């Protein structure tokens, strides 16, 4: 049978060292609060075990009631860390394990009886491991395989602690050495602790790799995809079978007279315009589509559509959203417009170079026709959507319906048809 004090000492040293290491990592990456919470959980766990191991050398109230409350409070930190790992907040029920221990010790028949305290602690620990097992299994990031393995490890801890509680209830021991499964529980605890640390380290490494990949394909100013990210998404969208949306559309945006904005209001205001346009446009891209910054004041969207007019509708919606209200910049309220070029091709035969070339040609038409408008390349012609024709605007009609009317009018007007 393992010596209890030796087990506590080994466990305490491991937990405290890892906790200090994780807190040191957090100090260099303050946004990653899961490192802080994991570290605090391990420090709390180690502190409680140190107090338990000092029983006989310090007052019983410290080595029993306080020690176990501190140890069980680690579950609240761990649950909070796992939730933060998935971008969620710490739930109030995370504190249930230490609260169960504190509430139970308010009753003298539990507080003053060794076997009842062991049962209460075991049930509290089982609850804590159960909460962690559920949270990690329901998480949505990183490898599901490793999450399920870790969930299983903590489920074994639940069974181990429930077994200890049941055995204690039957035997009614009066000291640790009288608990028949105590050695088994210590072995499971140490083995599970090491296994959990290894798997958590793997999950953290995976998360770091995911973030590095995200940084590589993300524009640092606006937070949307950069050119590389758009190319990666293009390949995915081209190969995904959408029966209702057989066409692949590329929409390019060029902010009108952006150099004048920088010259008049300064580069800080120019950056504010870029960020705000990216925010508005991203919120208007249909589900499944993506939006990114291709360079300078140029942006692009890639999406699957059923017909060219559907892509035009998206472009018109974004154009009108930008033109409808000025951008609040540090220097002033700036009125901003964008010219838009759109190209569509069947997804199965789509060629990115042709799409980009067609969208650029359509964009040139939009600029040549006065800017602040859309033009659509369909492979054999370019349709310029007029936005300054008053009789196409119906005040009683939704702006999106008006945009469709503009495109229909352009398609029927041979003056708006240019040879490809």
PLY file of the C-alpha trace (Angstrom):
ply
format ascii 1.0
element vertex 420
property float x
property float y
property float z
element edge 419
property int vertex1
property int vertex2
end_header
0.00 0.00 0.00
1.35 3.42 -0.94
2.39 5.83 1.77
-0.20 8.62 1.75
2.21 11.42 2.69
4.64 10.38 -0.06
1.81 10.39 -2.61
0.67 13.83 -1.47
4.24 15.18 -1.68
4.85 13.88 -5.20
1.48 15.07 -6.39
1.97 18.50 -4.80
5.38 19.05 -6.39
4.13 18.11 -9.86
1.01 20.25 -9.66
2.79 23.30 -8.23
5.57 23.18 -10.83
3.18 22.89 -13.74
0.95 25.59 -12.32
3.85 28.03 -12.02
4.96 27.20 -15.57
1.49 27.87 -17.02
1.18 31.18 -15.19
4.58 32.17 -16.59
3.30 31.33 -20.08
0.22 33.45 -19.48
2.35 36.45 -18.48
3.77 36.43 -22.02
0.35 35.86 -23.63
-2.14 37.79 -21.52
-5.01 37.24 -23.95
-4.82 33.47 -23.45
-6.53 33.40 -20.07
-6.94 29.63 -20.14
-3.23 29.39 -19.26
-3.86 31.53 -16.18
-6.88 29.49 -15.11
-5.11 26.17 -15.62
-2.16 27.49 -13.63
-4.34 28.77 -10.78
-6.16 25.46 -10.71
-2.92 23.52 -10.36
-1.60 25.92 -7.70
-4.89 25.61 -5.80
-4.76 21.83 -6.10
-1.15 21.72 -4.89
-1.82 24.11 -2.00
-4.72 22.04 -0.75
-2.73 18.82 -0.96
0.17 20.43 0.91
-2.19 21.36 3.75
-3.63 17.85 3.81
-0.14 16.38 3.91
0.71 18.59 6.89
-2.04 17.07 9.03
-0.79 16.60 12.56
1.62 19.51 12.21
-1.06 22.20 11.75
-4.56 22.61 13.24
-7.10 20.09 11.95
-9.37 22.85 10.68
-6.61 23.94 8.28
-5.55 20.45 7.22
-9.10 19.17 6.76
-11.84 21.71 6.13
-9.73 24.46 4.55
-7.33 22.09 2.78
-10.03 20.11 1.02
-12.01 23.25 0.14
-8.88 24.70 -1.51
-8.20 21.42 -3.33
-11.76 21.17 -4.63
-11.76 24.81 -5.74
-9.27 23.72 -8.39
-12.20 22.20 -10.30
-13.75 25.64 -10.70
-10.51 26.94 -12.25
-10.19 23.88 -14.49
-13.77 24.11 -15.75
-13.26 27.84 -16.36
-10.03 27.11 -18.27
-11.69 24.50 -20.47
-14.56 26.84 -21.24
-12.17 29.73 -21.93
-10.24 27.40 -24.23
-13.40 27.28 -26.37
-13.97 31.04 -26.13
-16.72 30.77 -23.50
-17.13 32.23 -20.02
-16.87 30.37 -16.72
-20.33 29.06 -15.71
-21.55 29.60 -12.11
-22.01 25.85 -11.60
-18.23 25.42 -11.84
-18.02 26.14 -8.08
-20.36 23.28 -7.13
-17.61 20.83 -5.96
-16.10 23.13 -3.28
-19.57 24.41 -2.33
-20.76 20.84 -1.75
-17.79 20.25 0.58
-18.29 23.50 2.49
-22.04 22.92 2.84
-21.55 19.36 4.08
-19.06 20.46 6.74
-21.67 22.75 8.26
-23.21 19.60 9.75
-21.38 18.20 12.81
-22.11 14.54 11.95
-20.06 15.03 8.75
-17.48 17.50 10.02
-16.54 15.41 13.06
-16.64 11.96 11.45
-13.73 10.71 9.31
-15.66 8.29 7.11
-18.42 10.81 6.40
-15.81 13.40 5.41
-14.13 10.92 3.06
-17.48 10.12 1.44
-18.32 13.80 1.08
-14.95 14.63 -0.45
-15.14 11.67 -2.82
-18.60 12.72 -4.01
-17.43 16.32 -4.43
-14.39 15.19 -6.43
-16.54 12.89 -8.55
-18.80 15.84 -9.31
-15.80 17.96 -10.29
-14.34 15.33 -12.60
-17.78 14.75 -14.07
-18.18 18.43 -14.88
-14.76 18.52 -16.56
-15.52 15.35 -18.50
-18.74 16.83 -19.91
-17.18 20.23 -20.71
-14.20 18.79 -22.59
-16.39 16.33 -24.54
-18.78 19.10 -25.63
-16.02 21.47 -26.68
-15.94 22.51 -30.30
-12.28 23.23 -31.01
-9.11 21.20 -31.52
-9.05 17.41 -31.97
-12.24 15.60 -30.96
-10.23 12.42 -30.58
-8.05 13.85 -27.84
-11.04 15.54 -26.22
-12.89 12.24 -25.97
-9.81 10.48 -24.58
-9.44 13.15 -21.91
-13.16 12.96 -21.17
-12.74 9.21 -20.68
-9.78 9.71 -18.33
-11.83 12.02 -16.15
-14.78 9.60 -16.30
-12.46 6.96 -14.79
-11.73 9.45 -12.00
-15.47 9.77 -11.42
-15.82 5.98 -11.10
-12.76 5.79 -8.84
-14.11 8.41 -6.45
-17.58 6.88 -6.41
-15.97 3.51 -5.65
-14.07 5.09 -2.76
-17.26 6.64 -1.41
-19.13 3.33 -1.61
-16.30 1.37 0.04
-16.03 3.97 2.79
-19.76 3.77 3.45
-19.51 -0.02 3.88
-16.31 -0.14 5.95
-16.77 2.97 8.10
-12.97 3.53 8.42
-11.54 5.88 11.01
-8.18 6.58 9.32
-6.70 6.65 5.80
-4.90 3.34 6.27
-8.23 1.66 6.97
-9.67 2.60 3.56
-9.40 -0.56 1.43
-9.16 1.11 -1.98
-7.00 4.06 -0.94
-3.92 2.78 -2.80
-5.98 2.15 -5.93
-7.38 5.69 -5.80
-3.88 7.18 -5.46
-2.58 5.16 -8.43
-5.55 6.17 -10.57
-5.12 9.76 -9.45
-1.42 10.01 -10.30
-1.74 8.09 -13.58
-4.78 10.11 -14.61
-3.08 13.36 -13.63
-0.06 12.67 -15.83
-2.24 11.46 -18.71
-4.45 14.55 -18.48
-1.43 16.86 -18.52
-0.02 15.16 -21.63
-3.34 15.36 -23.50
-3.98 18.97 -22.43
-0.49 19.85 -23.66
-1.36 18.29 -27.02
-4.61 20.28 -27.19
-2.74 23.51 -26.38
-0.13 22.78 -29.06
-2.89 22.11 -31.58
-4.55 25.39 -30.66
-1.28 27.27 -31.09
-0.79 25.71 -34.53
-4.34 26.66 -35.52
-3.70 30.26 -34.47
-0.44 30.41 -36.40
-2.22 29.16 -39.52
-4.96 31.72 -38.94
-2.40 34.51 -38.65
-0.81 33.45 -41.94
-4.12 33.72 -43.81
-5.56 36.77 -42.04
-5.09 40.48 -42.74
-3.68 42.04 -39.55
-5.48 45.38 -39.95
-9.03 44.32 -40.76
-9.07 40.79 -39.35
-10.54 39.33 -42.57
-8.84 36.85 -44.90
-5.80 38.00 -46.83
-4.99 36.92 -50.38
-3.57 33.58 -49.24
-6.63 32.85 -47.13
-8.94 33.67 -50.03
-7.06 31.27 -52.30
-7.42 28.47 -49.74
-11.15 29.08 -49.38
-11.57 29.24 -53.16
-10.32 25.68 -53.53
-12.72 24.49 -50.84
-15.75 26.30 -52.27
-15.00 25.09 -55.78
-15.06 21.44 -54.74
-18.06 21.49 -52.40
-21.22 20.18 -54.14
-24.01 22.79 -53.91
-26.79 21.64 -56.22
-28.88 24.77 -55.63
-25.83 27.01 -56.12
-23.88 25.64 -59.11
-21.98 28.86 -59.88
-18.83 30.12 -58.22
-18.77 33.91 -57.92
-15.85 36.25 -57.28
-16.76 39.80 -56.25
-13.98 42.41 -56.17
-14.34 45.75 -54.40
-12.25 48.87 -54.89
-12.88 51.80 -52.55
-13.40 54.92 -54.66
-10.81 57.73 -54.42
-9.14 56.09 -51.42
-5.86 57.95 -52.02
-7.74 61.22 -51.57
-9.09 59.96 -48.24
-5.54 59.27 -47.05
-4.23 62.60 -48.37
-7.10 64.65 -46.90
-7.78 62.90 -43.59
-4.56 61.01 -42.90
-3.60 57.34 -42.93
-5.18 56.69 -39.54
-8.56 57.70 -40.91
-7.85 55.66 -44.03
-7.24 52.61 -41.86
-10.52 53.27 -40.03
-12.33 53.28 -43.39
-10.75 49.95 -44.34
-11.68 48.36 -41.03
-15.26 49.64 -41.13
-15.82 48.52 -44.71
-14.49 45.06 -43.88
-16.84 44.89 -40.88
-19.92 45.91 -42.86
-19.16 43.69 -45.84
-18.38 40.62 -43.72
-21.77 40.88 -42.04
-23.53 40.93 -45.42
-21.81 37.93 -47.02
-24.23 34.96 -47.24
-23.55 31.83 -45.23
-20.86 29.72 -46.83
-19.19 32.69 -48.55
-16.03 34.47 -47.45
-14.71 38.01 -47.56
-11.13 39.20 -47.55
-8.67 41.96 -48.32
-6.65 41.30 -51.45
-4.37 44.33 -50.98
-4.43 48.09 -50.33
-8.00 49.36 -50.72
-9.02 46.26 -52.69
-11.21 43.54 -51.23
-12.82 40.38 -52.57
-15.61 37.96 -51.75
-15.95 34.36 -52.91
-19.28 32.54 -52.73
-21.50 29.99 -54.40
-24.65 31.30 -56.11
-27.50 30.00 -58.21
-27.43 32.76 -60.84
-25.26 35.81 -61.66
-27.99 38.13 -60.37
-27.64 36.57 -56.92
-23.99 37.63 -56.80
-25.03 41.09 -58.06
-27.56 41.28 -55.25
-24.83 40.64 -52.69
-22.56 43.24 -54.27
-25.36 45.83 -54.47
-26.33 45.23 -50.86
-22.76 45.85 -49.70
-22.38 48.89 -51.98
-25.59 50.47 -50.72
-24.70 49.74 -47.10
-21.41 51.60 -47.46
-22.89 54.53 -49.40
-25.87 54.90 -47.06
-23.95 56.10 -44.03
-20.53 57.79 -43.59
-17.66 56.13 -41.78
-16.74 57.55 -38.39
-13.00 58.19 -38.63
-10.70 59.95 -36.09
-10.63 63.13 -38.16
-14.21 63.35 -39.45
-17.26 61.56 -40.78
-16.13 60.32 -44.20
-18.48 59.45 -47.04
-17.14 56.39 -48.81
-18.28 54.48 -51.89
-17.00 51.41 -53.67
-16.89 50.16 -57.24
-17.59 46.47 -57.71
-16.69 43.92 -60.36
-18.35 40.50 -60.37
-17.52 37.33 -62.29
-19.28 33.96 -62.25
-18.51 30.54 -63.70
-19.84 27.00 -63.20
-18.04 25.66 -60.15
-17.03 22.41 -61.83
-15.07 24.20 -64.55
-14.19 27.38 -62.67
-10.75 28.79 -63.27
-9.51 31.31 -60.73
-7.42 33.27 -63.20
-10.39 33.70 -65.56
-12.67 34.66 -62.69
-10.25 37.28 -61.42
-9.65 38.57 -64.93
-13.40 38.79 -65.57
-14.05 40.49 -62.23
-11.25 43.00 -62.93
-12.71 43.78 -66.36
-16.13 44.27 -64.80
-14.59 46.50 -62.14
-13.00 48.62 -64.88
-16.45 49.05 -66.47
-17.93 50.06 -63.09
-15.25 52.71 -62.66
-15.55 53.89 -66.24
-19.31 54.36 -65.82
-18.87 56.73 -62.89
-17.84 54.53 -59.91
-20.07 53.59 -56.97
-21.76 50.85 -58.98
-21.61 47.16 -59.87
-20.72 45.48 -63.14
-21.13 41.77 -63.83
-19.04 39.57 -66.16
-20.87 36.41 -67.22
-18.37 34.99 -69.68
-19.62 36.57 -72.92
-20.69 40.03 -71.80
-20.42 42.60 -69.04
-23.55 44.15 -67.57
-23.23 47.53 -65.88
-25.89 48.18 -63.25
-26.95 51.84 -63.36
-27.56 53.33 -59.93
-28.40 56.88 -60.95
-31.61 56.15 -62.88
-34.37 57.57 -60.73
-37.24 55.58 -62.19
-35.59 52.33 -61.09
-35.84 53.31 -57.45
-39.18 52.53 -55.83
-39.50 54.08 -52.39
-42.01 51.43 -51.41
-39.72 48.61 -52.46
-36.92 47.03 -50.54
-33.45 48.11 -51.69
-32.55 44.53 -52.54
-35.53 44.23 -54.90
-34.47 47.53 -56.46
-31.01 46.10 -57.06
-32.52 43.16 -58.95
-34.56 45.58 -61.07
-31.37 47.49 -61.90
-29.68 44.32 -63.12
-32.72 43.32 -65.22
-32.81 46.77 -66.80
-29.12 46.56 -67.60
-29.53 43.15 -69.21
-32.26 44.45 -71.52
-30.44 47.61 -72.54
-28.00 46.89 -75.34
-26.15 50.09 -74.55
-25.06 48.42 -71.32
-23.65 45.39 -73.06
-19.96 45.38 -73.83
-18.10 42.72 -75.67
-15.97 40.49 -73.48
0 1
1 2
2 3
3 4
4 5
5 6
6 7
7 8
8 9
9 10
10 11
11 12
12 13
13 14
14 15
15 16
16 17
17 18
18 19
19 20
20 21
21 22
22 23
23 24
24 25
25 26
26 27
27 28
28 29
29 30
30 31
31 32
32 33
33 34
34 35
35 36
36 37
37 38
38 39
39 40
40 41
41 42
42 43
43 44
44 45
45 46
46 47
47 48
48 49
49 50
50 51
51 52
52 53
53 54
54 55
55 56
56 57
57 58
58 59
59 60
60 61
61 62
62 63
63 64
64 65
65 66
66 67
67 68
68 69
69 70
70 71
71 72
72 73
73 74
74 75
75 76
76 77
77 78
78 79
79 80
80 81
81 82
82 83
83 84
84 85
85 86
86 87
87 88
88 89
89 90
90 91
91 92
92 93
93 94
94 95
95 96
96 97
97 98
98 99
99 100
100 101
101 102
102 103
103 104
104 105
105 106
106 107
107 108
108 109
109 110
110 111
111 112
112 113
113 114
114 115
115 116
116 117
117 118
118 119
119 120
120 121
121 122
122 123
123 124
124 125
125 126
126 127
127 128
128 129
129 130
130 131
131 132
132 133
133 134
134 135
135 136
136 137
137 138
138 139
139 140
140 141
141 142
142 143
143 144
144 145
145 146
146 147
147 148
148 149
149 150
150 151
151 152
152 153
153 154
154 155
155 156
156 157
157 158
158 159
159 160
160 161
161 162
162 163
163 164
164 165
165 166
166 167
167 168
168 169
169 170
170 171
171 172
172 173
173 174
174 175
175 176
176 177
177 178
178 179
179 180
180 181
181 182
182 183
183 184
184 185
185 186
186 187
187 188
188 189
189 190
190 191
191 192
192 193
193 194
194 195
195 196
196 197
197 198
198 199
199 200
200 201
201 202
202 203
203 204
204 205
205 206
206 207
207 208
208 209
209 210
210 211
211 212
212 213
213 214
214 215
215 216
216 217
217 218
218 219
219 220
220 221
221 222
222 223
223 224
224 225
225 226
226 227
227 228
228 229
229 230
230 231
231 232
232 233
233 234
234 235
235 236
236 237
237 238
238 239
239 240
240 241
241 242
242 243
243 244
244 245
245 246
246 247
247 248
248 249
249 250
250 251
251 252
252 253
253 254
254 255
255 256
256 257
257 258
258 259
259 260
260 261
261 262
262 263
263 264
264 265
265 266
266 267
267 268
268 269
269 270
270 271
271 272
272 273
273 274
274 275
275 276
276 277
277 278
278 279
279 280
280 281
281 282
282 283
283 284
284 285
285 286
286 287
287 288
288 289
289 290
290 291
291 292
292 293
293 294
294 295
295 296
296 297
297 298
298 299
299 300
300 301
301 302
302 303
303 304
304 305
305 306
306 307
307 308
308 309
309 310
310 311
311 312
312 313
313 314
314 315
315 316
316 317
317 318
318 319
319 320
320 321
321 322
322 323
323 324
324 325
325 326
326 327
327 328
328 329
329 330
330 331
331 332
332 333
333 334
334 335
335 336
336 337
337 338
338 339
339 340
340 341
341 342
342 343
343 344
344 345
345 346
346 347
347 348
348 349
349 350
350 351
351 352
352 353
353 354
354 355
355 356
356 357
357 358
358 359
359 360
360 361
361 362
362 363
363 364
364 365
365 366
366 367
367 368
368 369
369 370
370 371
371 372
372 373
373 374
374 375
375 376
376 377
377 378
378 379
379 380
380 381
381 382
382 383
383 384
384 385
385 386
386 387
387 388
388 389
389 390
390 391
391 392
392 393
393 394
394 395
395 396
396 397
397 398
398 399
399 400
400 401
401 402
402 403
403 404
404 405
405 406
406 407
407 408
408 409
409 410
410 411
411 412
412 413
413 414
414 415
415 416
416 417
417 418
418 419
